[in-house]
């Protein structure tokens, strides 16, 4: 069904006795926020027919999320992408600076990944990904970025505009921003200045954090208590499965855990949670990181978040026992599967990811109305 593939290997380790930590933070919510989330969730349930497919929410950004979405759309028609909005480089950064809008780039990439494999879908995927080449102000602007921002200005509603773009493209799923305001990513980095290797500095901006030569210690976002998009919170609470990663760990994956209402939803949801690990450390951002260290960093940023499954490529895990132990501390088992492209690059193959996700969804129990 998915082209070249290999059977998913049996999971490594068990964590049946691991505690599942849940709870809410005692902090004030913006006025009317809870009502909006509940209303959105209620409409979701009323408007959805019982389905033989799982309801899946995928969180992340950039090419990692795109690969995950391209795989997931092959196995479910009930798919929502929740996308980071901290990008400040390239076309997105220029539009953000000039117009004060959310950076559209990662949202555009998610929409392109959800386009179908037919002529319509692939044509539109190429169109929205097309970048102008000129000596003027349009140089390197992506068509999709301009289209999304134009609809934001026309409609005055982030979600409605993205839904309309998705309808135009024939997207196999929905794309939502994780927050309603553009975020600035800030990181504490040891050795950002090579001449001061032992000093820890605050590095600002996603593009700078992603390329730092130093060692990222932790990240946070500004504003520190950003509002989540209610539809994104509702989607997480109503999901059967939540997929986090793969992607740039500090700049695409962890930022979702820094939006308080979204983190609360990830902790409280009855959905099962899959964390998809990267195939290799990212130069600059996670140089020297082992697979288990990725889990430890995530746990430091969201200590109450439990997981069910950690998906990793078997060829990218040199120490399976250490990864199993790290996953157990988060309440999860490890699933090893071949999910890398065969061209030698550290990129995920969407068809192999589809096979792996499908097996995980079937092996680890079905919950919700899609049984």
C-alpha positions as CSV (number, residue, x, y, z in Angstrom):
1,X,0.0,0.0,0.0
2,X,2.8,2.4,0.9
3,X,5.5,1.4,-1.6
4,X,8.8,0.2,-0.3
5,X,8.5,-0.7,3.3
6,X,9.7,-3.0,6.0
7,X,7.7,-4.4,8.9
8,X,7.7,-2.4,12.1
9,X,9.9,-4.0,14.7
10,X,8.6,-5.0,18.0
11,X,8.7,-2.3,20.6
12,X,11.7,-2.1,22.9
13,X,10.8,-2.2,26.6
14,X,7.6,-1.9,28.5
15,X,6.2,0.8,30.7
16,X,2.9,-0.6,32.0
17,X,3.6,0.6,35.5
18,X,4.8,4.1,34.6
19,X,2.7,6.8,36.1
20,X,0.5,9.0,34.0
21,X,0.7,12.5,35.4
22,X,-2.1,14.8,34.6
23,X,-3.3,18.1,36.0
24,X,-4.1,21.7,35.3
25,X,-2.1,24.8,36.2
26,X,-3.5,27.2,38.7
27,X,-3.4,30.3,36.8
28,X,-6.0,32.8,35.4
29,X,-7.3,32.3,31.8
30,X,-8.1,35.1,29.5
31,X,-11.7,36.2,29.8
32,X,-14.0,33.9,27.7
33,X,-11.2,31.6,26.7
34,X,-12.6,28.4,28.3
35,X,-16.0,29.0,26.7
36,X,-14.5,29.4,23.3
37,X,-12.5,26.2,23.6
38,X,-15.6,24.3,24.9
39,X,-17.8,25.7,22.1
40,X,-15.2,24.7,19.5
41,X,-14.9,21.2,20.9
42,X,-18.7,20.8,21.0
43,X,-19.1,21.9,17.4
44,X,-16.3,19.5,16.4
45,X,-18.1,16.6,18.0
46,X,-21.6,17.6,16.6
47,X,-20.3,18.1,13.1
48,X,-18.2,14.9,12.9
49,X,-19.8,11.6,11.8
50,X,-18.5,8.4,13.4
51,X,-15.5,7.3,11.4
52,X,-13.4,4.2,10.8
53,X,-10.4,6.5,10.9
54,X,-8.4,7.9,13.9
55,X,-8.6,11.6,14.7
56,X,-4.9,12.7,14.6
57,X,-3.3,16.0,15.6
58,X,0.3,16.6,14.5
59,X,2.4,19.3,16.1
60,X,5.6,20.8,14.9
61,X,7.0,23.0,12.1
62,X,9.2,23.1,9.1
63,X,10.2,20.1,7.1
64,X,9.9,17.6,10.0
65,X,6.2,18.4,10.3
66,X,5.8,18.3,6.6
67,X,7.1,14.8,6.4
68,X,4.9,13.7,9.2
69,X,1.8,15.2,7.6
70,X,2.6,13.6,4.2
71,X,2.7,10.3,5.9
72,X,-0.4,10.8,8.2
73,X,-2.6,12.0,5.3
74,X,-2.1,8.5,3.7
75,X,-3.8,6.8,6.7
76,X,-6.4,9.1,8.0
77,X,-8.8,11.7,6.6
78,X,-9.3,13.3,10.0
79,X,-6.0,15.2,10.4
80,X,-5.1,18.6,12.0
81,X,-1.7,20.2,11.9
82,X,-0.9,22.6,14.8
83,X,2.1,24.7,13.6
84,X,4.7,26.8,15.4
85,X,4.6,30.6,14.8
86,X,8.1,31.7,16.0
87,X,9.8,31.8,12.6
88,X,11.6,35.1,12.0
89,X,13.8,34.4,9.0
90,X,13.5,34.6,5.2
91,X,10.2,35.6,3.6
92,X,8.2,34.9,6.8
93,X,10.5,37.2,8.8
94,X,10.2,40.0,6.3
95,X,6.4,39.8,6.2
96,X,6.3,39.5,10.0
97,X,8.5,42.6,10.4
98,X,6.7,44.7,7.8
99,X,3.1,43.8,8.5
100,X,3.1,42.5,12.1
101,X,1.5,39.2,11.0
102,X,2.1,35.7,12.1
103,X,5.0,34.2,10.2
104,X,3.2,32.2,7.4
105,X,6.1,30.0,6.2
106,X,5.6,26.9,8.4
107,X,1.8,27.1,7.9
108,X,2.4,27.2,4.1
109,X,4.7,24.1,4.3
110,X,2.1,22.2,6.2
111,X,-0.6,23.1,3.7
112,X,1.7,21.9,0.8
113,X,2.3,18.6,2.7
114,X,-1.4,18.0,2.9
115,X,-2.0,18.4,-0.8
116,X,-3.0,15.3,-2.6
117,X,-0.9,13.2,-5.0
118,X,-3.2,14.0,-8.0
119,X,-2.5,16.7,-10.6
120,X,-4.6,19.3,-8.7
121,X,-2.9,18.7,-5.4
122,X,0.7,18.6,-6.8
123,X,0.2,21.6,-9.0
124,X,-1.0,23.7,-6.1
125,X,1.7,22.4,-3.8
126,X,4.3,23.6,-6.3
127,X,2.5,27.0,-6.8
128,X,2.4,27.9,-3.1
129,X,6.0,26.7,-2.6
130,X,7.2,28.8,-5.5
131,X,9.6,31.6,-4.7
132,X,10.1,34.6,-6.8
133,X,13.6,35.3,-8.1
134,X,14.3,39.0,-8.8
135,X,16.5,41.9,-7.9
136,X,13.6,43.7,-6.2
137,X,11.5,43.4,-3.0
138,X,9.8,40.2,-4.2
139,X,13.0,38.2,-4.2
140,X,12.7,34.9,-2.3
141,X,9.1,35.6,-1.3
142,X,7.0,32.5,-1.5
143,X,3.7,32.7,-3.3
144,X,1.9,30.8,-0.5
145,X,3.1,33.3,2.1
146,X,1.7,36.2,0.2
147,X,-1.6,34.4,-0.4
148,X,-2.0,33.5,3.3
149,X,-1.2,37.0,4.5
150,X,-3.6,38.5,1.9
151,X,-6.4,36.4,3.2
152,X,-5.6,37.3,6.8
153,X,-5.9,40.9,5.9
154,X,-9.1,40.4,3.9
155,X,-10.9,38.2,6.4
156,X,-9.3,39.3,9.7
157,X,-9.3,35.7,11.0
158,X,-6.3,33.4,11.0
159,X,-8.3,30.2,11.1
160,X,-10.9,31.1,8.6
161,X,-8.2,32.2,6.1
162,X,-6.2,29.0,6.5
163,X,-9.3,26.9,6.1
164,X,-10.0,28.7,2.9
165,X,-6.5,28.1,1.5
166,X,-6.8,24.5,2.4
167,X,-10.1,24.3,0.5
168,X,-8.5,25.9,-2.5
169,X,-5.7,23.4,-2.4
170,X,-7.9,20.4,-1.7
171,X,-5.8,19.8,1.4
172,X,-6.3,16.4,3.1
173,X,-6.5,18.0,6.6
174,X,-6.6,21.2,8.5
175,X,-3.8,23.6,9.4
176,X,-3.9,25.8,12.5
177,X,-1.3,28.1,14.1
178,X,-0.5,27.2,17.7
179,X,-0.8,30.7,19.0
180,X,-2.8,33.8,17.8
181,X,0.3,36.1,18.2
182,X,3.7,35.9,16.6
183,X,6.3,34.6,19.1
184,X,9.9,35.3,19.6
185,X,12.0,32.3,20.5
186,X,14.8,32.9,23.0
187,X,17.4,30.4,24.2
188,X,20.0,30.1,26.8
189,X,23.1,29.0,24.9
190,X,26.5,28.0,26.3
191,X,29.4,29.0,24.1
192,X,27.3,31.0,21.6
193,X,30.4,33.2,21.3
194,X,33.3,30.8,20.4
195,X,35.7,33.1,22.1
196,X,33.8,32.6,25.4
197,X,33.0,28.9,25.3
198,X,32.0,28.6,29.0
199,X,29.6,31.6,29.1
200,X,25.9,31.3,28.8
201,X,24.1,33.9,26.7
202,X,20.6,34.7,25.8
203,X,20.1,34.2,22.0
204,X,17.1,35.8,20.4
205,X,15.2,34.7,17.3
206,X,14.4,31.2,15.8
207,X,16.8,31.7,12.9
208,X,19.7,32.6,15.2
209,X,18.9,29.8,17.7
210,X,18.8,27.2,14.9
211,X,22.3,28.2,13.7
212,X,24.1,28.8,17.0
213,X,27.5,27.2,17.3
214,X,27.0,26.8,21.0
215,X,25.0,24.3,23.1
216,X,21.4,25.2,23.7
217,X,20.5,24.8,27.4
218,X,16.8,25.7,27.3
219,X,14.3,27.8,25.3
220,X,11.4,30.1,26.1
221,X,9.1,32.3,24.1
222,X,8.1,36.0,24.3
223,X,5.4,36.8,25.3
224,X,5.8,34.3,28.1
225,X,2.1,33.4,28.4
226,X,1.0,33.5,24.7
227,X,-2.7,32.8,23.9
228,X,-3.3,29.5,22.2
229,X,-5.6,29.3,19.2
230,X,-8.9,27.8,20.7
231,X,-9.4,25.5,17.7
232,X,-5.9,24.0,18.2
233,X,-6.7,23.3,21.9
234,X,-10.0,21.8,21.0
235,X,-8.4,19.6,18.3
236,X,-5.9,18.2,20.8
237,X,-8.6,17.5,23.4
238,X,-10.8,15.7,20.9
239,X,-8.0,13.7,19.2
240,X,-7.4,9.9,19.3
241,X,-3.7,10.4,18.7
242,X,-1.3,13.3,19.1
243,X,2.0,13.2,17.2
244,X,4.8,15.5,18.2
245,X,7.9,15.8,16.0
246,X,10.0,15.2,14.1
247,X,11.7,18.5,13.5
248,X,14.1,21.1,14.9
249,X,14.0,20.2,18.5
250,X,14.3,23.6,20.2
251,X,12.8,25.7,17.4
252,X,9.9,23.5,16.1
253,X,9.0,20.8,18.6
254,X,9.5,22.3,22.1
255,X,7.8,25.7,21.4
256,X,4.4,23.9,21.5
257,X,5.1,23.1,25.1
258,X,5.7,26.8,25.9
259,X,2.1,27.8,25.1
260,X,0.3,27.2,28.5
261,X,-3.2,26.3,27.3
262,X,-1.8,24.1,24.6
263,X,0.5,22.3,27.1
264,X,-2.5,21.8,29.4
265,X,-4.5,20.3,26.6
266,X,-1.6,17.9,25.7
267,X,-1.4,16.9,29.4
268,X,-5.2,16.4,29.8
269,X,-6.2,14.9,26.5
270,X,-7.4,11.3,26.5
271,X,-5.5,10.9,23.2
272,X,-2.4,8.7,23.0
273,X,0.8,10.6,22.4
274,X,3.5,9.7,19.9
275,X,6.9,11.4,19.9
276,X,8.7,11.0,16.6
277,X,12.5,11.4,17.0
278,X,14.8,12.9,14.4
279,X,17.1,10.8,12.3
280,X,20.3,12.7,13.3
281,X,21.3,15.7,15.5
282,X,20.8,19.0,13.9
283,X,24.0,21.0,13.2
284,X,24.1,23.9,15.6
285,X,20.9,23.3,17.5
286,X,21.4,19.7,18.8
287,X,25.0,18.8,17.9
288,X,26.1,15.8,19.9
289,X,22.6,14.9,21.2
290,X,21.8,11.2,21.6
291,X,18.2,10.1,21.0
292,X,17.7,9.8,24.7
293,X,19.0,13.3,25.4
294,X,16.2,14.6,23.1
295,X,13.7,13.0,25.5
296,X,15.5,14.4,28.6
297,X,15.4,18.0,27.1
298,X,11.7,17.6,26.3
299,X,11.0,16.4,29.9
300,X,12.8,19.4,31.4
301,X,10.6,21.8,29.4
302,X,7.3,19.9,30.2
303,X,7.8,17.7,33.3
304,X,4.1,16.8,33.6
305,X,3.8,15.6,30.0
306,X,3.5,11.9,29.6
307,X,4.0,10.0,26.4
308,X,2.8,6.6,25.1
309,X,5.1,5.8,22.2
310,X,8.5,7.0,21.1
311,X,9.1,6.3,17.4
312,X,12.7,6.1,16.2
313,X,14.5,4.8,13.1
314,X,16.3,1.6,14.2
315,X,19.5,2.7,12.4
316,X,19.6,6.0,14.3
317,X,19.6,4.5,17.8
318,X,23.1,3.3,18.8
319,X,22.1,2.6,22.4
320,X,18.7,1.1,22.6
321,X,18.8,0.4,26.3
322,X,19.4,4.0,27.2
323,X,16.6,5.2,24.9
324,X,14.2,2.6,26.4
325,X,15.0,3.8,29.9
326,X,14.5,7.5,29.0
327,X,11.2,6.6,27.3
328,X,10.0,4.7,30.4
329,X,10.6,7.7,32.6
330,X,8.0,9.5,30.3
331,X,5.6,6.5,30.5
332,X,6.3,5.4,27.0
333,X,7.5,2.4,25.0
334,X,9.9,2.6,22.1
335,X,9.0,1.6,18.6
336,X,11.8,1.1,16.1
337,X,11.1,1.2,12.4
338,X,12.9,2.1,9.2
339,X,11.5,5.5,8.4
340,X,14.5,7.2,6.6
341,X,14.8,7.9,2.9
342,X,17.1,5.7,1.0
343,X,19.1,8.5,-0.5
344,X,21.5,8.8,2.4
345,X,20.1,12.1,3.7
346,X,18.7,12.4,7.3
347,X,15.2,12.9,6.0
348,X,12.0,10.9,6.8
349,X,10.3,9.0,4.0
350,X,6.5,9.8,4.2
351,X,5.5,6.4,2.9
352,X,7.6,4.6,5.6
353,X,6.3,7.0,8.2
354,X,2.8,6.2,7.1
355,X,3.5,2.5,7.6
356,X,5.0,3.1,11.0
357,X,2.2,5.3,12.3
358,X,-0.4,3.0,11.0
359,X,1.1,0.0,12.8
360,X,1.5,2.1,16.0
361,X,-2.1,3.2,15.9
362,X,-3.3,-0.4,15.5
363,X,-0.9,-2.0,18.0
364,X,-1.3,0.4,20.9
365,X,-5.1,0.3,21.1
366,X,-7.9,2.2,19.6
367,X,-9.8,4.7,21.6
368,X,-12.7,7.0,20.8
369,X,-15.5,6.7,18.2
370,X,-13.3,5.4,15.4
371,X,-13.2,1.9,17.0
